[in-house]
Amino acid sequence: MVCVDNTCRSPIAEAVLHDMIVKQDLQAEWDVESAAIEAWHVGARPDERALSVLHKHKIKYTNFVRRIRREDFEKFDYIVGMDQSIMASLKLLEPHYAKAKLLMLGDFLIGLKPDERFIEDPYYEMGEGPFDKIYEQCTLACENFLNQARSYEI
């Protein structure tokens, strides 16, 4: 899961997907991490509002901000971006030998028009409300992503 700085959207998506994996007892088959395109907060904790929303939903998150690495394109089957800008950056970073399939998480928000399928960055918004929306979007999108991936539909 990748966003601009790995402080808001991608940690929420990572935590939500990891929680689904644990609840379905799929840890032996699935590994999920999140990362940043930029490196402004590497080594820091995610945004407190993201952590608070996860805590409200009884989801623990203990990871720290990290930047995406070239080896991630070989290690993972999927690299999932949050919006078109992230997808463009991932395509620029993608090495020619990459095995990971690049996907946009919003494309798994089934029922929305293509121009509505973005997980918007809540960083500059006030309060937790925008983070609650991100949590809801990530929950729906991650569930659809996991179901499709497990059914070999992606």
Steps between C-alpha positions, in 0.01 A plus 500: 500500500657827389416867552699822494657484844378177664339698782127492420349288225746217451538413871121490533473278191783278626342463845153432359625237255722340764202481738295325229785258433526411870123459540496262202813317628693574181829615655688207344393616152501879533746767610398864487710811553468866417746755370545857381595654169668790683732480800393792717408296810703179464540333838212692659160370606200559274272800554331490842159535336560184295610313812198628693256381232666157497484488881124581486458188286720290731776463242856518628770667293862501610694560178698808410513710185724361229568583140432256218808310382591345167495154660132549590423464129652150516388399849128571467242366256304826513593861566189704563490879469241735642440737207606579143795712608639213709441262210697728267788513750496122544518451123805727488667308785408155368812311384480304173538172693210567738266212576250706702178598329420870549142566608305797632305425818212724395435273202364253757231748610246319288197698394676835474579678175868482398551870582373437857731208576773680691603472860554874558784622720352624832830640635411870465141456617391588854396237753440128468196512270700466177694212657174323586406528131839354401445212742158425348635518144797279587277245671277461195785515247727260692219248540431509126872487418561201728200311363602562140866414562409178680266408212781568247290773339785753499 
